[in-house]
Amino acid sequence: MARSTGQRLLAHDRRLGVRYVAGADEAGRGSLAGPLVVAGVLLDYESLRGTRVRSLARLNDSKQVAHEERELLFHAVVTCAAGISVRVVSASEIDRSGLHRSNLSALRAVLADLHPPADACLVDGFRLGPAAPPHQALVDGDARSAAIAAASIVAKVVRDRVMRRLDALYPRYGFASHVGYITPAHSQAVRAFGPSSLHRRSFQARCYEAA
């Protein structure tokens, strides 16, 4: 019988041969509006067995999972994880410090937050420099490592929830549907009403030119 996606991801981390594996990932890097949300998840592979691990059978990269399934996986991760850290970086901070620098800083922070310190830290794609805990950058890590995939689920679900709540404060922009990413409707709203305080003005976007 073929292994589930979650089993394949968990097997990757177990092959590291250590107890505590941390994964870090972000959601919202390419968004025109709203925060960047970065999550770190710590998995304890000594206790993650039997019934505790079954709920992670469908774990996957958050981009490959529908909204309803992400919510279920979010609950599974929160239940199974030994630790979770989330950092929310505002649009104004992204404009001040730059997207890449903000992202690296938050990734370093969530890994440092986790306790007990991980025996292995995995990051989706980015090298974080010597100020970060010792770590390994995995290209397409959210499709390879359970810890990174779990972090991607947490980051995505938290960010989507934030954007849907902000939709009530900024109803003109349709954040509940596109959660801040560029769509024709989003661009049209920015041209019609101008950018809000949630919009990243440091981004080069054509809709800003007409606003």
C-alpha positions, -999 to +999 in steps of 0.1 A: +000+000+000+013+034-009+023+057+019+002+088+026+018+122+020+020+127+058+038+094+063+064+103+036+070+137+053+073+122+088+096+095+075+120+122+061+123+138+096+126+105+114+156+096+091+175+125+108+178+102+138+170+128+165+142+134+189+132+170+184+128+184+149+118+220+143+105+234+110+099+270+100+080+285+071+060+316+063+028+327+046+022+360+027+056+367+011+040+375-022+009+393-008+003+430-017-015+437+016-015+423+051+011+409+073+038+383+068+031+354+092+060+331+101+056+299+121+079+275+138+067+240+148+086+216+171+078+179+167+089+153+193+095+121+174+099+101+206+062+107+215+048+112+180+037+076+175+005+055+173-028+073+177-010+107+181+004+106+146-026+093+127-041+128+125-010+139+105-015+113+078-028+139+054-002+165+063+011+184+032+024+217+020-003+242+028-004+254-009-015+219-019-044+217+006-079+231+004-091+256+030-113+231+049-085+205+050-060+231+062-082+239+092-084+202+101-046+199+097-041+230+118-060+214+147-040+182+142-007+201+143-017+221+174-027+189+191+005+169+182+032+196+183+056+198+212+058+236+206+046+263+183+058+299+177+042+325+155+055+359+145+033+384+127+052+411+107+031+441+097+030+458+063+046+489+078+075+468+092+079+452+058+081+486+042+106+498+068+130+468+068+123+451+035+105+418+029+135+396+028+152+410+059+118+409+078+113+373+067+148+361+078+145+379+111+111+363+119+123+328+108+153+331+132+130+343+160+105+314+157+132+288+158+148+305+188+114+306+206+109+269+205+117+249+237+133+226+243+158+235+217+155+213+186+181+187+178+176+196+141+161+228+126+148+228+091+138+259+071+120+261+038+146+273+014+164+301+033+198+302+050+193+324+081+229+332+089+250+326+120+227+344+144+201+317+139+201+283+157+221+257+136+198+248+108+194+232+073+178+250+044+156+226+024+145+236-011+108+228-014+110+219+023+073+221+028+069+192+004+097+172+020+097+176+058+068+171+082+080+198+106+082+224+078+049+213+063+033+217+098+048+252+100+034+261+066-001+250+077+001+271+109+014+301+091-012+299+063-042+293+086-032+321+110-026+345+082-059+337+064-078+341+097-062+375+103-070+387+068-106+376+070-110+395+103-094+426+087-119+424+059-145+437+084-124+468+090-115+473+053-146+460+034-138+477+002-109+455-007-123+420-006-096+406+018-119+378+028-117+363-007-081+370-019-065+375+016-043+403+003-028+387-029-031+405-062-062+396-082-080+417-108-107+426-082-081+436-056-062+457-081-094+474-092-103+482-056-069+498-050-073+519-081-107+530-070-101+537-033-063+540-030-042+517-009-051+511+027-027+511+057-025+473+052-010+477+018+028+472+013+038+505-004+074+493-009+060+467-035+061+477-071+025+472-082+008+488-112-024+494-093-005+518-071+004+539-101-032+547-109-042+551-072 
